[in-house]
């Protein structure tokens, strides 16, 4: 009687370990390693949380008061005098857009020169608007005094509209979540994979029946869990300790976590690219800083990008962290829907596609 034989395909499946079981192990142990690593926790969690606490206790809206001026009136003697006032930041835009920003608390006052005089519009919910009004009227008084009765003389009219107050914590907290995400995705991935390379763990794992993609997916999921935990803690502290405003309550909260997931996945591509191209920490550190530091400074983490010169703002607003921060602030401050967020989401997806393509073409396991 002939001996029965197991088909080759079935035999191979029996001999290979379960990819799901391997994925669980390759997710759990990197996560535990990150939680036990003081440097990882400090850079990706404690530092952003400390910034949130500082900004929450400061509670201010920045050093300069923002005054919107419709584009057609952004000229003349009065405009030049206001530009010289260091307490004011002039923002020129369409009148309708400026009115929207005023109601959202993104500017402290709106000013327009009309035939009947100067119209100053304030947000009744924003007390900083009164301070902006005083600075504007002080500039007007100085011009009228210098003119000594010679036309033109300026007379101001003040109106108020209903709106909300946009405090600095409402601006800063989304930026701190973005900073935590990019720190976890880039520094955590780079130094985590480099350690596995140097210890030859990655080489042994790759030589095992476990698929290479399973190894990388496990690393990614571990960092995703860490990032979601960071975002939840930062949001909870911001909401309950400092009154951080969520435009649509729990719906906005869930939307923030969804954006955090997308941002982490995009930034992981940069971490994989750097880790795959370098062989040790000395080479990886400068490259990781080169990727993250400009985004910390230029992507609206600590202050708005509209304070930059136009050429620098063009660069700053194209960075991936800028798109993530912009989408988060649209969601929390304006209650924006999916269609409103779509440009930022598409930009993030494009950055992610480029980073993963570069990582796939250059990644080295040893």
C-alpha positions in Angstrom: 0.0 0.0 0.0 1.5 3.3 -1.0 2.3 5.9 1.7 -0.1 8.9 1.7 1.6 12.2 1.1 0.6 15.6 2.3 0.3 18.1 -0.6 3.2 20.6 -0.7 0.9 23.6 -0.3 -0.7 22.2 2.9 2.7 21.1 4.2 4.1 24.6 3.7 1.1 26.2 5.5 1.6 23.8 8.5 5.3 24.6 8.8 4.9 28.4 8.6 3.9 30.2 11.7 0.6 32.1 11.8 1.2 35.6 10.4 -1.5 37.0 12.7 0.2 35.5 15.8 3.6 36.8 14.6 2.0 40.2 14.0 0.6 40.3 17.6 4.0 39.5 19.1 5.7 42.0 16.8 3.2 44.7 17.9 3.1 43.9 21.6 6.8 43.8 22.4 7.8 47.0 20.5 4.9 48.8 22.3 6.2 47.5 25.7 9.7 48.5 24.8 8.6 52.1 23.9 6.6 52.4 27.2 9.7 51.3 29.1 12.0 53.7 27.3 12.2 57.0 29.2 13.6 58.9 26.2 10.8 57.8 23.9 8.1 58.7 26.5 9.7 62.0 27.1 10.1 63.1 23.5 6.8 61.8 22.2 4.5 62.3 25.2 5.9 64.4 28.2 7.3 67.3 26.1 4.0 67.9 24.2 2.0 67.5 27.3 4.2 70.0 29.2 3.8 72.5 26.4 0.0 72.1 26.6 0.1 72.8 30.3 2.2 75.9 29.8 0.0 77.2 27.0 -3.1 76.4 29.0 -1.9 78.3 32.1 -0.7 81.3 29.9 -4.1 81.4 28.2 -3.2 84.3 26.0 -3.7 84.8 22.4 -0.2 85.7 21.4 1.9 88.9 21.6 0.4 90.9 18.8 -3.3 91.8 18.2 -4.5 90.8 14.8 -6.5 93.4 12.8 -8.1 92.4 9.5 -8.1 95.0 6.7 -10.0 94.3 3.4 -7.6 94.0 0.5 -9.0 97.0 -1.3 -8.3 99.4 1.6 -4.8 98.1 2.5 -3.0 101.3 1.6 -2.7 104.9 2.4 -1.4 107.0 5.4 -3.5 105.2 8.0 -2.5 101.8 6.8 1.2 102.8 6.9 0.8 104.2 10.4 -0.8 101.0 11.6 2.0 98.9 10.1 4.4 100.8 12.3 2.5 99.9 15.4 4.3 96.9 16.9 1.2 95.9 19.0 -0.8 95.1 15.9 -0.5 92.5 13.2 -2.3 93.5 10.0 -4.0 90.8 8.0 -5.3 91.6 4.5 -8.0 89.5 2.9 -11.5 89.5 1.4 -14.0 91.3 3.6 -16.2 88.2 3.8 -13.3 86.0 4.9 -12.2 88.5 7.5 -15.7 88.6 8.9 -15.6 84.8 9.2 -12.3 85.0 11.0 -13.6 87.7 13.3 -16.5 85.6 14.4 -14.3 82.6 15.0 -11.9 84.6 17.1 -9.0 84.3 14.7 -8.6 88.1 14.5 -9.3 90.6 17.2 -10.8 93.4 15.0 -11.8 94.3 11.5 -11.1 97.8 10.2 -12.2 99.4 7.0 -11.7 103.0 5.7 -15.1 104.3 4.4 -16.3 107.7 3.1 -18.2 108.2 6.4 -15.1 107.4 8.5 -13.3 104.4 9.8 -15.4 101.3 10.7 -14.1 99.1 13.4 -15.9 95.8 13.9 -15.3 93.7 17.1 -16.3 90.3 18.3 -18.4 90.7 21.4 -17.0 87.4 22.8 -13.4 88.4 22.5 -12.2 90.9 25.1 -8.9 91.4 23.2 -10.9 93.2 20.6 -11.3 96.2 22.9 -7.5 96.4 23.3 -7.1 96.3 19.5 -9.7 99.1 19.3 -7.6 101.3 21.7 -4.4 100.8 19.7 -6.3 101.7 16.4 -7.8 104.8 18.0 -4.5 105.8 19.4 -3.0 105.7 15.9 -6.0 107.7 14.6 -5.6 110.3 17.3 -1.9 110.7 16.5 -2.6 111.2 12.8 -5.4 113.7 13.5 -3.1 115.6 15.9 -0.3 115.7 13.3 -2.7 116.9 10.6 -3.8 119.9 12.9 -7.2 120.2 11.3 -5.9 119.7 7.7 -7.8 117.1 5.8 -8.0 114.2 5.8 -9.1 113.7 9.4 -10.3 110.4 10.7 -13.3 109.5 12.7 -14.0 106.0 14.0 -17.3 104.1 14.3 -17.3 100.8 16.4 -19.7 97.9 15.8 -19.9 94.5 17.4 -20.9 91.1 16.0 -21.6 87.9 17.9 -18.9 85.2 17.8 -16.6 83.1 20.0 -13.2 83.7 21.6 -10.3 81.8 20.2 -7.8 81.4 23.0 -4.2 80.4 22.5 -4.8 76.9 23.9 -7.3 76.3 21.1 -4.5 77.1 18.6 -1.7 75.4 20.5 -3.2 72.0 21.5 -3.7 70.6 17.9 -0.1 71.7 17.2 1.1 69.7 20.2 -0.7 66.6 19.1 0.9 67.0 15.7 4.3 67.4 17.3 3.7 64.2 19.4 2.7 62.3 16.3 5.7 63.2 14.2 8.1 62.6 17.1 6.7 59.1 17.7 6.5 58.2 14.0 10.0 59.5 13.0 12.2 59.2 16.1 10.5 56.1 17.5 10.6 54.3 14.2 14.1 55.3 13.2 15.9 54.4 16.5 13.7 51.4 17.2 14.5 49.8 13.8 18.2 50.8 14.1 18.4 49.0 17.4 16.9 45.9 15.9 19.5 46.2 13.0 22.5 46.6 15.3 21.4 43.7 17.5 20.8 41.6 14.3 17.3 41.0 15.5 15.8 42.4 12.3 18.1 40.2 10.2 17.1 37.1 12.1 13.4 38.0 11.9 13.7 38.6 8.2 15.4 35.3 7.7 12.6 33.5 9.6 9.3 32.4 8.0 7.7 35.6 9.2 7.2 37.9 6.3 9.0 41.2 6.1 5.8 43.2 5.8 4.5 41.6 9.0 7.6 42.9 10.9 7.1 46.5 9.6 3.3 46.4 10.1 3.8 45.3 13.7 6.2 48.2 14.3 3.6 50.6 12.8 0.7 49.3 14.8 2.7 49.6 18.1 3.4 53.3 17.3 -0.2 53.8 16.3 -1.4 52.6 19.6 1.1 54.8 21.4 0.1 57.8 19.3 -3.7 57.4 19.9 -3.0 57.1 23.6 -1.0 60.4 23.4 -3.7 62.2 21.5 -6.5 61.0 23.9 -4.5 62.1 27.0 -3.6 65.5 25.5 -7.2 66.1 24.4 -8.7 65.0 27.7 -6.4 67.3 29.7 -7.0 70.2 27.3 -10.8 69.8 27.4 -11.3 69.3 31.2 -8.4 71.3 32.6 -8.3 74.3 30.2 -11.7 74.3 28.4 -10.3 73.4 25.0 -13.2 73.9 22.6 -14.5 71.0 20.5 -16.9 72.5 17.9 -19.2 69.4 17.7 -18.4 67.6 21.0 -17.7 63.9 20.8 -18.0 63.9 17.0 -15.0 66.4 16.8 -13.2 64.2 19.4 -13.6 61.1 17.2 -12.6 63.2 14.1 -9.4 64.3 15.9 -8.4 60.7 16.6 -9.1 59.8 12.9 -6.8 62.6 11.8 -4.2 61.5 14.3 -4.3 58.0 12.8 -3.9 59.4 9.3 -1.0 61.7 10.4 0.8 58.9 12.2 0.6 56.7 9.1 1.9 59.4 6.9 4.8 60.3 9.2 5.7 56.6 9.6 6.8 56.6 5.9 9.5 59.2 6.8 10.7 57.1 9.7 10.9 54.0 7.6 12.8 55.9 4.9 15.4 57.2 7.3 15.7 53.9 9.1 16.2 52.0 5.9 18.8 54.4 4.5 21.0 54.6 7.6 23.0 52.0 9.6 23.6 53.7 12.9 22.3 56.5 15.2 25.1 58.9 14.3 23.9 59.0 10.7 20.2 58.8 11.4 20.0 61.5 14.1 20.9 64.5 11.8 18.5 63.3 9.1 15.7 62.8 11.5 16.2 66.3 12.9 16.4 67.7 9.4 12.9 66.2 8.7 11.3 67.2 12.0 12.9 70.4 13.2 11.8 72.6 10.2 8.2 71.3 10.7 8.3 72.1 14.4 9.3 75.6 13.6 7.4 76.3 10.4 4.2 74.2 10.5 2.2 76.3 12.9 3.0 74.2 16.0 3.7 77.2 18.3 2.5 80.2 16.2 0.5 80.8 13.1 2.2 80.7 9.7 0.6 83.9 8.6 3.3 85.8 10.5 5.9 84.6 8.0 6.9 86.5 4.8 4.9 85.3 1.8 7.7 83.3 0.3 8.4 81.4 3.6 4.7 80.9 4.2 4.4 79.2 0.8 7.0 76.7 1.9 5.6 76.3 5.4 2.0 75.7 4.3 3.2 72.9 2.0 4.8 70.8 4.8 2.9 67.6 5.9 2.6 68.7 9.5 1.1 72.0 8.4 -1.6 70.2 6.5 -2.3 68.0 9.6 -2.4 71.0 12.0 -4.6 73.0 9.6 -7.1 70.1 9.3 -7.2 69.6 13.1 -7.8 73.4 13.7 -10.5 73.5 11.1 -12.2 70.5 12.8 -12.0 71.8 16.3 -12.5 75.5 15.8 -14.7 75.7 12.8 -16.5 72.4 13.0 -15.5 71.7 9.4 -16.9 68.7 7.5 -15.1 66.2 5.3 -15.4 68.3 2.2 -13.8 71.3 3.9 -10.9 69.0 5.1 -10.5 67.3 1.8 -7.6 69.5 0.4 -5.5 68.9 3.6 -6.4 65.2 3.6 -5.4 64.8 -0.1 -2.1 66.6 0.6 -1.3 64.3 3.5 -2.1 61.2 1.4 0.2 62.5 -1.3 3.0 63.1 1.2 2.4 59.6 2.5 2.5 58.0 -0.9 5.8 59.7 -1.7 7.4 58.7 1.6 6.4 55.1 1.4 7.5 54.8 -2.2 10.9 56.2 -1.3 11.1 53.9 1.7 10.1 50.8 -0.4 12.8 51.6 -3.0 15.6 52.2 -0.5 14.9 50.1 2.6 17.7 47.8 3.8 17.3 45.2 6.4 21.0 45.2 7.5 
